């Protein structure tokens, strides 16, 4: 949802924005939506969640550490 808050996105924009999302998974899901005639953008209901999504992102930036950063080693 966060990736679509700025508006409609292209496939490559979504894969680069959503960390850990494989091209294949995204492609499969978007193809399913396409078959249903669904457009890749947030509805009014989805956009109404923007403050919640932004608050969760802000919380995560403060409290969730990247696995790469938390695995520091000390050498003596």
C-alpha positions, 0 to 999 in steps of 0.5 A: 500500500505504501508504494501506491500512496504516491499514485499509480506505479509501473511494474519496475517501480513497484519491485524497486520500492517494495523490498524483498518482493520478487519480480515473479511474485509481483508479476503473478499477482498483477496478472491475476488482478489484470484478468479481473480488470483491476487497475493498480492504484489505491481506492478511496478506502485504501487512500484513507489508510494513508495516515495509518500506513505512514505512522507504521512506517515511522514507528518501524524506522525508529524501532525496527533495525535492519538485520545487516546493521544488528549483526555487528561483529567485534574482532579482538 
